[in-house]
Amino acid sequence: MKLLRPSPPRPGRDRGNGRDGQGVGPPTKPTAKEQAVEGAASAIGWLDERTGASPILRFLLYRKTPYTNWYYTLGSATLFAFLSQAVTGVFLAMYYEPDPTRAYESASHITNEVFLGEFVRGMHKWGSTVMIILIFLHMGRTFFFGAYKYPRELNWIIGVVLLVLVLMMGLTGYLLPFDQRSFWATVVAVNLNASGPIVGPYLADFLRAGAEFGPTTISRFYALHMLLIPGLIIALIGAHLYLVVKLGTTAPPWLKAEKKDLLKEEV
């Protein structure tokens, strides 16, 4: 944040021609570090003048927060897991073919022939499990700390929707390798959705792209997994973070209890 602040006047360069800024001696030559800092400050000033981003940065960075601990890192860890899934998913999409006759072969090609393909696919596979575990832990921390109460009810609702979307992301991605296990597990999951009241059959038909599993089912799952669900997650994460910054975080419940005990002692 030092780059956002105006640099102080330097002797010999800003207030006069002298070495000490009083007109005595030749002007000093700025060092390479000073030139780099000035160049970065000029670039930031140029961007700020055209975007007006400094009020947003001050809103995001300069704010008071209560005492926190490691429990408050679960949300950031979940966000990091999502970013990891997004990056590895982009690399996998470069080689994957969402075609029922080529999906399994393309997944095997990624694992066995592409450079670091097995590593990236493993990160994506196990990263989905880690993300689901982290988001459940984050929701549990929010509930037990009472962070869902006024005025943070809307943020809690957004978090619940994000939880559902993450589970849908795992479901739609599980079919993509298109082996026997993923195919029949997805059939069972979609049939479970079909048993839901009123909207269940319509949701199952939407996921299958028809009344039964067919050649277009894997394309439907791929589009949901790569485009629709990630877009919704990104939008809701933005709204979630905005409300966290605007409303702040809730202090741990034991700190509130200690404060009440102190007030009783004073009375």
C-alpha positions as CSV (number, residue, x, y, z in Angstrom):
1,M,0.0,0.0,0.0
2,K,3.0,2.3,0.1
3,L,2.7,2.7,-3.6
4,L,-0.7,4.4,-3.2
5,R,0.8,7.1,-1.0
6,P,2.6,10.2,-2.6
7,S,6.3,10.0,-2.2
8,P,7.8,12.7,0.0
9,P,10.0,15.4,-1.5
10,R,13.6,14.3,-1.9
11,P,16.6,16.6,-1.2
12,G,18.3,17.9,-4.3
13,R,15.5,16.9,-6.7
14,D,12.1,18.2,-5.6
15,R,12.8,21.5,-3.8
16,G,15.9,22.9,-5.4
17,N,19.0,22.3,-7.4
18,G,21.3,21.7,-4.5
19,R,22.4,18.4,-2.9
20,D,20.5,19.2,0.2
21,G,17.5,20.8,-1.5
22,Q,18.6,24.4,-0.7
23,G,20.4,25.1,-3.9
24,V,23.9,23.9,-2.8
25,G,25.8,21.4,-4.9
26,P,24.7,19.5,-8.0
27,P,21.4,17.5,-8.1
28,T,21.5,13.9,-7.0
29,K,20.7,11.1,-9.4
30,P,17.8,8.9,-8.3
31,T,18.7,5.3,-7.7
32,A,17.3,2.3,-9.6
33,K,15.1,1.4,-6.7
34,E,13.7,5.0,-6.5
35,Q,13.0,5.0,-10.2
36,A,11.2,1.6,-10.0
37,V,9.1,2.9,-7.1
38,E,8.2,6.1,-8.9
39,G,7.4,4.1,-12.1
40,A,5.1,1.8,-10.1
41,A,3.4,4.7,-8.3
42,S,2.9,6.5,-11.7
43,A,1.3,3.4,-13.2
44,I,-1.0,3.0,-10.2
45,G,-1.9,6.6,-10.3
46,W,-2.7,6.3,-14.0
47,L,-5.0,3.3,-13.4
48,D,-6.6,5.0,-10.4
49,E,-7.4,8.1,-12.3
50,R,-9.2,6.2,-15.0
51,T,-10.9,3.5,-12.8
52,G,-11.4,5.2,-9.5
53,A,-10.3,2.0,-7.7
54,S,-8.7,3.6,-4.6
55,P,-12.0,4.0,-2.7
56,I,-12.7,0.3,-3.4
57,L,-9.3,-0.7,-2.2
58,R,-9.7,1.4,1.0
59,F,-13.1,-0.2,1.6
60,L,-11.6,-3.7,1.2
61,L,-8.3,-3.3,3.1
62,Y,-8.7,-0.6,5.7
63,R,-11.4,-1.9,8.0
64,K,-11.6,-3.0,11.6
65,T,-11.9,-6.7,12.4
66,P,-12.4,-8.5,15.8
67,Y,-10.0,-10.9,17.3
68,T,-9.9,-14.0,15.0
69,N,-8.2,-17.4,15.1
70,W,-7.6,-20.4,12.8
71,Y,-11.3,-21.1,12.6
72,Y,-11.7,-18.0,10.4
73,T,-9.3,-19.4,7.7
74,L,-11.8,-22.0,6.6
75,G,-13.5,-19.6,4.2
76,S,-10.2,-18.5,2.7
77,A,-9.2,-22.2,2.4
78,T,-12.4,-23.0,0.6
79,L,-11.8,-20.1,-1.8
80,F,-8.3,-21.3,-2.5
81,A,-9.6,-24.8,-3.1
82,F,-12.1,-23.4,-5.7
83,L,-9.3,-21.5,-7.4
84,S,-7.3,-24.7,-7.6
85,Q,-10.2,-26.5,-9.1
86,A,-10.7,-23.7,-11.6
87,V,-7.0,-23.7,-12.7
88,T,-6.7,-27.5,-12.9
89,G,-10.1,-27.8,-14.7
90,V,-9.0,-25.4,-17.4
91,F,-5.9,-27.6,-18.1
92,L,-8.0,-30.7,-18.1
93,A,-10.5,-29.2,-20.5
94,M,-7.7,-28.6,-23.0
95,Y,-7.5,-32.4,-23.6
96,Y,-10.9,-33.7,-22.5
97,E,-13.5,-34.6,-25.2
98,P,-17.1,-34.6,-23.9
99,D,-18.2,-37.3,-26.3
100,P,-19.6,-40.7,-25.2
101,T,-17.3,-42.5,-27.6
102,R,-14.2,-40.5,-26.7
103,A,-14.6,-39.4,-23.1
104,Y,-13.0,-42.4,-21.5
105,E,-10.1,-42.5,-24.0
106,S,-9.4,-38.8,-23.5
107,A,-9.4,-39.2,-19.7
108,S,-7.0,-42.1,-20.0
109,H,-4.9,-40.1,-22.4
110,I,-4.6,-37.3,-19.8
111,T,-3.6,-39.7,-17.1
112,N,-1.1,-41.8,-19.0
113,E,0.3,-39.7,-21.8
114,V,0.0,-35.9,-21.2
115,F,2.9,-34.3,-19.3
116,L,1.9,-34.0,-15.6
117,G,-1.6,-35.1,-16.6
118,E,-1.9,-37.6,-13.8
119,F,-0.8,-35.0,-11.3
120,V,-3.2,-32.3,-12.5
121,R,-6.1,-34.8,-12.7
122,G,-5.3,-36.1,-9.2
123,M,-5.3,-32.5,-7.9
124,H,-8.7,-31.9,-9.5
125,K,-10.2,-35.2,-8.3
126,W,-9.0,-34.9,-4.7
127,G,-9.4,-31.1,-4.7
128,S,-13.2,-31.6,-5.2
129,T,-13.3,-33.7,-2.0
130,V,-11.2,-31.3,-0.1
131,M,-13.4,-28.4,-1.2
132,I,-16.6,-30.1,-0.1
133,I,-15.1,-30.9,3.3
134,L,-13.8,-27.3,3.8
135,I,-17.2,-25.8,2.9
136,F,-19.0,-28.0,5.4
137,L,-16.4,-27.0,8.0
138,H,-16.9,-23.4,7.1
139,M,-20.7,-23.6,7.4
140,G,-20.3,-25.4,10.7
141,R,-18.1,-22.7,12.1
142,T,-20.5,-20.1,10.9
143,F,-23.4,-21.9,12.6
144,F,-21.7,-22.6,15.9
145,F,-20.3,-19.0,16.1
146,G,-23.7,-17.6,15.5
147,A,-22.6,-15.7,12.4
148,Y,-25.9,-16.4,10.6
149,K,-27.8,-14.0,12.8
150,Y,-28.8,-10.4,12.2
151,P,-27.5,-8.6,10.1
152,R,-25.8,-11.5,8.3
153,E,-28.9,-13.6,7.3
154,L,-28.5,-12.9,3.6
155,N,-24.8,-14.0,3.7
156,W,-25.9,-17.3,5.4
157,I,-28.4,-17.9,2.6
158,I,-25.8,-17.2,-0.1
159,G,-23.5,-19.7,1.7
160,V,-26.2,-22.4,1.7
161,V,-26.7,-21.8,-2.1
162,L,-23.0,-22.0,-2.6
163,L,-22.9,-25.3,-0.7
164,V,-25.6,-26.7,-3.0
165,L,-23.7,-25.5,-6.1
166,V,-20.5,-27.1,-4.9
167,L,-22.3,-30.5,-4.4
168,M,-23.8,-30.1,-7.9
169,M,-20.3,-29.4,-9.2
170,G,-19.1,-32.6,-7.7
171,L,-22.1,-34.5,-9.2
172,T,-21.7,-33.2,-12.7
173,G,-17.9,-33.7,-12.7
174,Y,-18.2,-37.3,-11.5
175,L,-19.7,-38.5,-14.8
176,L,-17.0,-37.0,-17.0
177,P,-14.4,-39.8,-16.9
178,F,-17.3,-42.0,-18.2
179,D,-16.2,-45.3,-16.8
180,Q,-18.5,-47.9,-15.4
181,R,-18.3,-46.6,-11.8
182,S,-19.0,-43.0,-12.7
183,F,-21.8,-43.9,-15.1
184,W,-23.8,-46.1,-12.8
185,A,-23.2,-43.8,-9.8
186,T,-24.5,-40.9,-11.7
187,V,-27.5,-43.0,-12.8
188,V,-28.3,-43.6,-9.1
189,A,-27.8,-40.0,-8.2
190,V,-30.1,-38.7,-10.9
191,N,-32.8,-41.3,-10.0
192,L,-32.6,-40.1,-6.5
193,N,-33.3,-36.6,-7.7
194,A,-36.2,-37.8,-9.8
195,S,-37.9,-39.1,-6.6
196,G,-38.1,-35.6,-5.2
197,P,-41.6,-34.0,-5.0
198,I,-43.0,-31.9,-7.8
199,V,-39.7,-30.6,-9.3
200,G,-37.8,-33.9,-9.0
201,P,-38.8,-35.5,-12.3
202,Y,-38.3,-32.2,-14.2
203,L,-34.8,-31.8,-12.6
204,A,-33.9,-35.4,-13.6
205,D,-35.0,-34.9,-17.2
206,F,-33.0,-31.7,-17.3
207,L,-29.8,-33.4,-16.1
208,R,-30.2,-36.4,-18.4
209,A,-31.1,-34.1,-21.4
210,G,-34.1,-36.4,-21.9
211,A,-36.2,-39.2,-20.3
212,E,-33.2,-41.6,-20.3
213,F,-29.4,-41.4,-20.3
214,G,-28.2,-40.8,-23.9
215,P,-25.4,-39.4,-26.0
216,T,-26.2,-35.8,-25.1
217,T,-26.2,-36.5,-21.3
218,I,-22.4,-36.2,-21.0
219,S,-22.5,-32.9,-23.0
220,R,-25.1,-31.6,-20.7
221,F,-23.1,-32.5,-17.6
222,Y,-19.9,-31.0,-19.2
223,A,-21.7,-27.7,-19.9
224,L,-23.1,-27.5,-16.4
225,H,-19.7,-28.4,-14.9
226,M,-17.6,-26.0,-16.9
227,L,-19.9,-23.1,-17.6
228,L,-23.1,-22.6,-15.7
229,I,-22.2,-23.8,-12.2
230,P,-18.8,-22.1,-12.0
231,G,-20.3,-18.8,-13.2
232,L,-22.9,-18.9,-10.5
233,I,-20.3,-19.8,-7.9
234,I,-18.1,-16.9,-9.0
235,A,-21.0,-14.4,-8.8
236,L,-22.1,-15.6,-5.4
237,I,-18.6,-15.7,-4.0
238,G,-18.3,-12.0,-5.0
239,A,-21.5,-11.2,-3.3
240,H,-20.5,-13.2,-0.3
241,L,-17.1,-11.5,0.1
242,Y,-18.8,-8.1,-0.4
243,L,-21.2,-8.7,2.5
244,V,-18.3,-10.1,4.7
245,V,-16.4,-6.8,4.1
246,K,-19.5,-4.6,4.6
247,L,-20.9,-6.3,7.7
248,G,-17.7,-7.6,9.2
249,T,-17.1,-10.9,11.0
250,T,-18.5,-12.2,14.2
251,A,-16.2,-12.5,17.2
252,P,-15.7,-15.9,18.8
253,P,-18.6,-16.7,21.2
254,W,-16.2,-17.2,24.1
255,L,-15.0,-13.6,23.8
256,K,-18.6,-12.4,24.2
257,A,-19.0,-14.6,27.2
258,E,-15.8,-13.2,28.8
259,K,-17.1,-9.7,28.2
260,K,-20.4,-10.5,29.9
261,D,-18.5,-12.0,32.9
262,L,-16.5,-8.8,33.2
263,L,-19.6,-6.6,33.2
264,K,-21.1,-8.8,36.0
265,E,-18.0,-8.4,38.1
266,E,-18.1,-4.6,37.6
267,V,-21.7,-4.5,38.7
